[in-house]
Amino acid sequence: MILDTLKNCGKYYGINEKIGMAFDFIKRAVAENLPVGNYEIDGRDVYSYIQEYTTKSERTGGFESHKKYIDIQFIASGVEVIDVMDISKGVISQEYNETSDAAFYKTDNRTTRCLIEAGQYAIFLPDDLHKPGIGYEEVPGDVKKIVVKVKI
């Protein structure tokens, strides 16, 4: 997992040949204040969805992982907590679904808690279990998030 700001995104272009497209889209989405919706950037190799929601309690939902895509989650406004842990510490609660490219996990292990504020993003690779959308200090808050999927 990587946590950083857009000014440093160039450091991560070596992760995947198309990750630059993802960051270019995020910059454009922020500059143009693109609305909620789905966006194709490079077909199904790089695509995005912009969402607005209210964060939830850490007790809701589970950890997720993806096999086909790198997940970039950029907070355009608001603040949220994302719990993160290595896939080896999770217990599968819902088997991998090829269509949604997601498996879900539960855990009794300690996790790393990341506070992500407006202007920051997290990059999740396949071994990074992540549980996004948690309210800071368990207080619900409004978030606008840009999620970009980059095919591995």
C-alpha positions in Angstrom: 0.0 0.0 0.0 1.2 3.5 -0.8 -0.2 6.7 0.7 0.8 10.0 -0.9 -0.3 13.2 -2.6 -0.6 14.1 -6.3 2.6 16.1 -6.3 4.5 12.9 -5.8 2.6 10.7 -8.3 5.5 10.5 -10.7 7.4 8.4 -8.3 5.0 5.5 -8.9 4.9 5.4 -12.7 7.1 2.3 -12.7 4.5 0.2 -10.9 2.5 -0.2 -14.2 2.9 1.1 -17.7 -0.6 2.7 -17.6 -0.5 4.2 -14.1 0.4 7.6 -15.6 -3.0 7.6 -17.4 -4.7 7.0 -14.0 -3.0 10.0 -12.4 -3.6 12.2 -15.4 -7.3 11.4 -15.1 -7.3 12.2 -11.4 -5.7 15.6 -12.0 -8.3 16.3 -14.7 -11.2 15.1 -12.6 -10.1 17.4 -9.8 -9.4 20.4 -12.1 -12.8 20.1 -13.8 -14.7 18.9 -10.7 -16.1 16.0 -12.7 -19.4 14.7 -11.4 -20.2 11.3 -9.9 -20.2 8.6 -12.5 -18.2 6.0 -14.4 -15.4 7.0 -16.8 -13.5 4.9 -19.4 -9.9 6.1 -19.6 -8.4 3.3 -21.7 -11.2 0.8 -22.2 -11.3 -1.7 -19.4 -7.5 -1.5 -18.9 -7.9 1.8 -17.0 -11.2 3.1 -15.9 -12.6 5.2 -13.0 -15.7 5.8 -11.0 -16.3 8.9 -9.0 -18.5 8.5 -6.0 -19.9 10.6 -3.1 -21.0 8.9 0.1 -21.1 9.2 3.9 -18.4 7.2 5.7 -19.5 4.4 8.0 -18.6 2.6 11.2 -15.5 0.4 11.2 -17.8 -2.5 12.2 -19.6 -2.4 8.9 -18.2 -4.1 5.8 -15.2 -6.2 5.3 -11.8 -6.2 3.8 -11.5 -6.6 0.0 -8.7 -7.5 -2.4 -8.4 -7.5 -6.2 -6.5 -9.8 -8.6 -6.8 -8.1 -12.0 -6.5 -4.4 -11.0 -4.4 -2.0 -9.0 -6.8 0.3 -7.0 -6.0 4.0 -6.7 -8.4 5.7 -4.3 -8.1 9.5 -4.2 -10.0 11.6 -1.7 -11.2 14.7 -3.6 -13.1 16.1 -0.5 -13.7 15.0 3.0 -11.7 12.5 5.1 -11.9 8.8 5.6 -10.0 6.0 7.3 -9.0 2.9 5.4 -7.9 -0.2 7.3 -5.1 -2.1 5.6 -3.4 -5.5 6.1 -1.5 -8.1 4.2 -3.6 -10.7 2.5 -1.9 -13.5 4.4 -3.6 -12.4 7.6 -7.1 -12.4 6.3 -9.7 -15.1 6.3 -11.9 -15.3 3.2 -15.6 -14.6 3.9 -16.6 -14.3 0.3 -14.7 -16.1 -2.5 -13.1 -14.3 -5.4 -15.7 -13.1 -8.0 -14.1 -12.8 -11.5 -16.8 -10.4 -12.7 -16.4 -7.9 -9.8 -12.6 -8.7 -9.4 -13.1 -8.8 -5.6 -12.8 -11.2 -2.7 -13.9 -10.3 0.8 -12.2 -11.1 4.1 -12.6 -10.9 7.8 -9.9 -10.8 10.4 -9.2 -10.8 14.1 -5.7 -9.5 13.5 -4.5 -6.0 14.0 -4.6 -3.8 11.0 -2.9 -0.6 9.9 -5.3 2.3 10.1 -4.7 5.1 7.5 -6.2 8.5 7.7 -6.7 9.8 4.1 -7.6 13.4 3.7 -8.6 15.5 0.7 -5.7 15.6 -1.8 -4.3 12.3 -0.8 -4.5 8.9 -2.4 -3.8 5.3 -1.6 -2.6 2.7 -4.0 -3.6 -0.9 -3.3 -1.9 -3.9 -4.9 -3.3 -7.4 -5.0 -1.8 -8.4 -1.6 -3.1 -5.4 0.1 -6.4 -6.1 1.9 -8.2 -2.8 2.4 -11.4 -1.7 4.1 -12.3 1.8 2.9 -15.0 4.2 3.8 -14.6 4.3 7.6 -15.5 7.5 9.4 -12.7 9.4 11.2 -13.0 8.7 14.9 -16.2 6.8 14.1 -17.9 10.0 13.1 -19.8 9.8 9.7 -18.6 12.4 7.2 -19.2 13.2 3.5 -16.6 12.1 1.0 -16.0 12.5 -2.7 -13.7 9.8 -3.9 -12.1 9.1 -7.3 -11.3 5.4 -7.7 -9.2 4.4 -10.7 -8.6 0.8 -11.6 -5.5 -0.1 -13.6 -5.3 -3.5 -15.1 -2.3 -5.6 -14.0 
